């Protein structure tokens, strides 16, 4: 019983730490706007892929992220700045998108994405840098150079 109590306590602690960092409600409008031309089935597929990729990236950055940064001689502020610039660029493009472009799909936008295209879009830009960005990769890596 003690083991179960410890597990539940640790699980709740991790969820309380992760949810504000990942901010799922804040990512919903971004996901909807970036998958506007996809079918509901494709959106479900993308959401599953993004969740898997996020888990892998967070676990990977926790265990080897600091060592990779040290190997290449990159400091954490440089990674944070570049991630911030990528997110700023994506947000700027979303803000400057005209309503006529996004509301009336062209012939190219109306086509259905292939499975390979969906997998690629699920990782970049939907998983990284938007969902698992600069702050989200930073917190679990105690070995990262500062």
VOBA-1610 file (N, C-alpha, C; in pm, whole numbers, padded with zeros to 5 digits, always signed):
BEGIN
Unk+00082-00119+00000Unk+00000+00000+00000Unk+00087+00126+00000Unk+00199+00119+00069Unk+00291+00232+00075Unk+00346+00263-00065Unk+00375+00160-00143Unk+00428+00179-00278Unk+00325+00250-00367Unk+00200+00210-00358Unk+00094+00274-00436Unk+00077+00421-00396Unk+00082+00447-00268Unk+00070+00584-00220Unk+00185+00671-00270Unk+00306+00617-00268Unk+00422+00690-00318Unk+00409+00716-00468Unk+00364+00615-00542Unk+00347+00630-00687Unk+00245+00738-00719Unk+00132+00736-00650Unk+00028+00836-00676Unk+00078+00976-00642Unk+00151+00988-00532Unk+00205+01119-00494Unk+00301+01171-00599Unk+00392+01085-00645Unk+00489+01126-00747Unk+00421+01158-00879Unk+00321+01078-00917Unk+00248+01100-01041Unk+00178+01235-01038Unk+00111+01266-00929Unk+00042+01395-00918Unk+00141+01511-00918Unk+00257+01493-00858Unk+00360+01597-00858Unk+00409+01623-01001Unk+00435+01517-01076Unk+00481+01532-01215Unk+00374+01598-01300Unk+00249+01558-01284Unk+00141+01620-01362Unk+00125+01768-01326Unk+00137+01799-01196Unk+00126+01940-01155Unk+00241+02023-01210Unk+00356+01960-01230Unk+00470+02033-01287Unk+00460+02043-01439Unk+00408+01940-01503Unk+00404+01937-01650Unk+00291+02018-01711Unk+00174+02015-01653Unk+00059+02080-01715Unk+00077+02230-01735Unk+00129+02306-01638Unk+00150+02449-01667Unk+00256+02473-01774Unk+00354+02386-01781Unk+00461+02404-01880Unk+00410+02371-02020Unk+00336+02261-02034Unk+00287+02220-02165Unk+00169+02306-02211Unk+00086+02353-02119Unk-00027+02442-02146Unk-00119+02389-02257Unk-00183+02275-02237Unk-00271+02220-02341Unk-00382+02314-02387Unk-00452+02387-02298Unk-00556+02478-02349Unk-00501+02588-02439Unk-00381+02632-02413Unk-00321+02737-02496Unk-00278+02688-02632Unk-00257+02557-02645Unk-00214+02501-02773Unk-00330+02462-02864Unk-00450+02456-02810Unk-00567+02416-02890Unk-00590+02509-03009Unk-00593+02642-02993Unk-00615+02728-03111Unk-00505+02715-03216Unk-00382+02693-03171Unk-00272+02677-03266Unk-00290+02548-03345Unk-00325+02439-03275Unk-00347+02311-03341Unk-00461+02321-03442Unk-00571+02385-03402Unk-00687+02397-03491Unk-00652+02480-03615Unk-00580+02590-03596Unk-00548+02674-03712Unk-00447+02607-03805Unk-00357+02527-03750Unk-00256+02464-03835Unk-00306+02335-03899Unk-00420+02284-03854Unk-00476+02163-03914Unk-00615+02189-03973Unk-00640+02312-04013Unk-00773+02349-04062Unk-00813+02272-04187Unk-00718+02236-04271Unk-00752+02167-04396Unk-00760+02016-04381Unk-00731+01964-04263Unk-00731+01820-04242Unk-00868+01770-04198Unk-00894+01644-04227Unk-01019+01580-04185Unk-01011+01550-04035Unk-01125+01525-03970Unk-01122+01489-03827Unk-01038+01364-03799Unk-01042+01268-03890Unk-00960+01147-03872Unk-00811+01182-03876Unk-00772+01270-03967Unk-00632+01311-03975Unk-00592+01392-03851Unk-00683+01472-03799Unk-00654+01548-03676Unk-00631+01455-03558Unk-00713+01350-03548Unk-00693+01253-03440Unk-00558+01184-03455Unk-00522+01148-03578Unk-00392+01087-03604Unk-00279+01181-03564Unk-00291+01309-03605Unk-00188+01407-03570Unk-00179+01426-03418Unk-00292+01431-03350Unk-00290+01449-03204Unk-00220+01332-03136Unk-00247+01210-03182Unk-00178+01093-03124Unk-00029+01099-03150Unk+00010+01132-03274Unk+00152+01142-03309Unk+00221+01250-03227Unk+00156+01364-03211Unk+00216+01473-03135Unk+00236+01430-02990Unk+00140+01359-02932Unk+00155+01313-02793Unk+00272+01216-02780Unk+00286+01125-02875Unk+00398+01030-02872Unk+00530+01103-02887Unk+00538+01192-02984Unk+00662+01266-03007Unk+00698+01353-02887Unk+00599+01415-02824Unk+00625+01498-02705Unk+00683+01413-02592Unk+00624+01298-02568Unk+00675+01211-02462Unk+00819+01169-02492Unk+00846+01131-02616Unk+00982+01090-02651Unk+01082+01205-02639Unk+01043+01323-02683Unk+01133+01438-02674Unk+01161+01478-02530Unk+01059+01477-02446Unk+01080+01515-02306Unk+01166+01413-02233Unk+01140+01285-02255Unk+01222+01182-02191Unk+01365+01186-02246Unk+01378+01203-02377Unk+01512+01211-02436Unk+01590+01331-02388Unk+01524+01446-02379Unk+01595+01564-02331Unk+01630+01553-02184Unk+01550+01479-02109Unk+01579+01461-01968Unk+01706+01378-01949Unk+01723+01274-02029Unk+01837+01185-02009Unk+01962+01225-02085Unk+01949+01273-02208Unk+02069+01300-02288Unk+02082+01444-02335Unk+01985+01528-02307Unk+01987+01665-02357Unk+02108+01745-02313Unk+02140+01737-02185Unk+02254+01812-02133Unk+02386+01767-02193Unk+02399+01637-02214Unk+02523+01584-02271Unk+02539+01625-02418Unk+02429+01628-02491Unk+02435+01671-02631Unk+02475+01818-02640Unk+02415+01901-02555Unk+02451+02043-02555Unk+02598+02062-02516Unk+02645+01988-02417Unk+02785+01999-02377Unk+02878+01954-02489Unk+02843+01847-02558Unk+02926+01796-02666Unk+02945+01900-02776Unk+02838+01970-02811Unk+02846+02071-02916Unk+02886+02208-02863Unk+02900+02222-02734Unk+02942+02349-02676Unk+02836+02457-02683Unk+02711+02417-02681Unk+02600+02512-02689Unk+02546+02534-02548Unk+02527+02659-02511Unk+02472+02688-02379Unk+02319+02692-02386Unk+02258+02679-02272Unk+02113+02677-02265Unk+02048+02807-02310Unk+02103+02925-02277Unk+02041+03048-02327Unk+02037+03057-02480Unk+02135+03001-02548Unk+02133+03001-02695Unk+02017+02916-02746Unk+01996+02801-02685Unk+01885+02714-02725Unk+01752+02782-02696Unk+01742+02848-02582Unk+01618+02918-02548Unk+01590+03031-02646Unk+01693+03105-02682Unk+01675+03217-02775Unk+01633+03167-02913Unk+01698+03063-02962Unk+01662+03012-03095Unk+01522+02953-03096Unk+01483+02884-02989Unk+01346+02833-02980Unk+01244+02944-02975Unk+01277+03050-02903Unk+01188+03166-02897Unk+01172+03232-03032Unk+01281+03240-03108Unk+01273+03298-03242Unk+01188+03213-03335Unk+01200+03080-03325Unk+01117+02992-03408Unk+00968+03009-03375Unk+00937+03016-03247Unk+00798+03033-03207Unk+00746+03169-03249Unk+00830+03272-03237Unk+00791+03406-03280Unk+00763+03409-03429Unk+00848+03343-03508Unk+00828+03338-03653Unk+00696+03269-03687Unk+00668+03156-03622Unk+00543+03084-03649Unk+00422+03169-03609Unk+00432+03237-03495Unk+00321+03322-03450Unk+00301+03440-03544Unk+00410+03498-03593Unk+00400+03611-03685Unk+00329+03569-03814Unk+00364+03451-03865Unk+00298+03400-03985Unk+00149+03378-03960Unk+00114+03326-03842Unk-00027+03303-03811Unk-00103+03435-03798Unk-00040+03537-03741Unk-00105+03667-03726Unk-00126+03737-03859Unk-00036+03718-03952Unk-00043+03787-04080Unk-00116+03708-04187Unk-00171+03594-04153Unk-00248+03515-04247Unk-00379+03587-04276Unk-00407+03610-04403Unk-00530+03681-04437Unk-00649+03585-04429Unk-00765+03633-04389Unk-00882+03545-04377Unk-00921+03481-04510Unk-00900+03550-04621Unk-00937+03493-04750Unk-00854+03370-04781Unk-00727+03369-04742Unk-00642+03253-04769Unk-00684+03133-04686Unk-00713+03154-04559Unk-00739+03041-04471Unk-00883+02991-04480Unk-00980+03076-04515Unk-01119+03032-04514Unk-01162+02968-04645Unk-01097+02999-04755Unk-01133+02941-04883Unk-01016+02856-04933Unk-01025+02725-04917Unk-00913+02640-04956Unk-00892+02639-05107Unk-00768+02647-05147Unk-00735+02638-05288Unk-00730+02491-05328Unk-00700+02466-05455Unk-00693+02327-05501Unk-00583+02252-05429Unk-00472+02320-05400Unk-00361+02254-05330Unk-00398+02226-05185Unk-00468+02320-05121Unk-00505+02301-04982Unk-00615+02196-04966Unk-00697+02179-05067Unk-00809+02086-05057Unk-00766+01941-05067Unk-00647+01916-05117Unk-00604+01777-05131Unk-00582+01714-04994Unk-00592+01584-04989Unk-00574+01512-04864Unk-00427+01480-04847Unk-00374+01508-04728Unk-00233+01480-04702Unk-00210+01330-04694Unk-00093+01289-04742Unk-00057+01148-04731Unk-00010+01119-04589Unk+00004+00992-04558Unk+00048+00951-04425Unk+00188+01004-04394Unk+00277+01003-04493Unk+00414+01053-04472Unk+00414+01203-04444Unk+00330+01278-04516Unk+00321+01422-04492Unk+00266+01452-04353Unk+00168+01373-04310Unk+00112+01392-04177Unk+00217+01363-04069Unk+00296+01257-04089Unk+00400+01225-03991Unk+00502+01338-03983Unk+00540+01393-04098Unk+00638+01501-04098Unk+00581+01625-04028Unk+00459+01661-04060Unk+00397+01778-03997Unk+00372+01756-03849Unk+00349+01630-03810Unk+00327+01602-03668Unk+00452+01633-03588Unk+00570+01609-03647Unk+00692+01640-03572Unk+00729+01787-03585Unk+00746+01833-03708Unk+00781+01974-03728Unk+00675+02039-03813Unk+00612+02140-03771Unk+00631+02229-03657Unk+00538+02201-03540Unk+00449+02101-03549Unk+00348+02085-03444Unk+00406+02035-03312Unk+00497+01936-03316Unk+00556+01890-03191Unk+00670+01980-03148Unk+00765+01997-03238Unk+00880+02083-03207Unk+00888+02189-03312Unk+00886+02311-03280Unk+00906+02380-03154Unk+00778+02422-03083Unk+00660+02402-03141Unk+00539+02459-03081Unk+00496+02390-02952Unk+00485+02258-02952Unk+00438+02189-02833Unk+00550+02166-02732Unk+00662+02113-02778Unk+00778+02092-02692Unk+00881+02195-02735Unk+00871+02311-02678Unk+00959+02421-02718Unk+01075+02442-02623Unk+01122+02564-02618Unk+01244+02595-02544Unk+01230+02571-02395Unk+01124+02618-02332Unk+01109+02600-02188Unk+01075+02456-02153Unk+01005+02389-02241Unk+00962+02253-02213Unk+01077+02155-02223Unk+01176+02184-02306Unk+01293+02096-02315Unk+01393+02129-02205Unk+01381+02244-02146Unk+01480+02286-02048Unk+01457+02225-01911Unk+01335+02220-01866Unk+01310+02186-01727Unk+01357+02047-01685Unk+01348+01941-01768Unk+01385+01811-01714Unk+01534+01777-01722Unk+01618+01866-01770Unk+01757+01831-01793Unk+01849+01894-01689Unk+01879+01823-01581Unk+01966+01880-01480Unk+02112+01888-01523Unk+02149+01814-01627Unk+02289+01811-01669Unk+02320+01914-01778Unk+02224+01997-01812Unk+02245+02095-01920Unk+02342+02203-01877Unk+02432+02244-01968Unk+02524+02352-01933Unk+02449+02484-01923Unk+02483+02563-01826Unk+02413+02690-01804Unk+02493+02805-01854
//
